[in-house]
């Protein structure tokens, strides 16, 4: 019985409050209903991670910097918001999306 108490007690100490969850929920529930907002979102959120780079010196690859976007705690919500904006522009406004690809 004491082992079960100890295990449940130690797990309770390590639980964390997710302070970003309200922001994640807000981004997930944000509806795109204005083409100006949709255009802004598509311009502000890049289609691919801009941080991934190969560092090259004199034609030789020295090292690779991996995509750091996925360590962003709201990365999934931003990608989803951009996708919803693109869908709005294509489906509701009938716009050409080639400028955002």
N, C-alpha and C positions, 0 to 999 in steps of 0.2 A: 504494500500500500504506500509506503514512503517513497518508493521509486516512481510511482505514477504521479504523486504529488510533486516531486522534484522536477520531473520532466515537464509537467504542465506549468509549473512556476517559472522555470527557465525560459520556456517558449513565450510566456507572457511578457517577460522583460525585453525580449528581442523583437517584439512586434513594433512596426513603425507606422506612424500616421502618414498617409500620402497627402502631402500639402498641395500637390499639383492636381489632384483629382477634380476639384471644382473647375479649374481651367480646362482640363481635358473634357469634362462633360459639356462645358459651354461651347468649346470648339466643335465637338461632335454634334451638338444640337443646333449649331448655327445654320440657318437656311439662307441660301443665296437667292435673292429676289430682285437684284438690281444689277444691270450690266456693268455699271461703273465699279461697283464693289467687286464683281467677278473679274473684271479686267485688272483691278488693283491686286487682287489675291494672286492671279496668274503671273503677274509681273514680279510681285514681291517674293513668292515662293518658287525657287528654281526647280526645273524638271529633274535635275539630278544633283547629287551632292557636289558642291563646288570645291570642297576641300581635298578631294582625292587627287594626289599628284605623284608623278615620278620625278625625282630630283636627278637631273642629268648634268654632268660636267664634262666638257670636251667630248661629247657624244657617248659617254659611258654612264649607264644608270648607276647612281650611287646608292639610292634607297627609295623605297616606296612609302608614301604617307597614305594610310588607309582612309576610307570614307569615315568621317567622324560624325556624320549626321545621325547615325543610328544610336549614338550615345545621348543624343538630345532627348530629354524626357517627354517632349510633346511631338516628336518626329512623326509618329503615325497619324496624329490628329492633323498636323499641317499638310501632310501628303493627301489625306482624305479630303480636307477642305479645298485644296487645289483641284483635286479630281472633281468634286461637286461643282466647283466654279466652271471648270471646263465643260462639264455636262450641261450646265445651265446655258452657257454661251452657245453650245452646239444645238441643244434640243429646243430651248425656249426662244433664243434669239436668232438661230439659224446662221451663226457667224462661222467664218473660216478660222480654224484653230492653228493653221500652219505656223503662225508667228510664235506660238508657245511651245513648239516641239523642238 
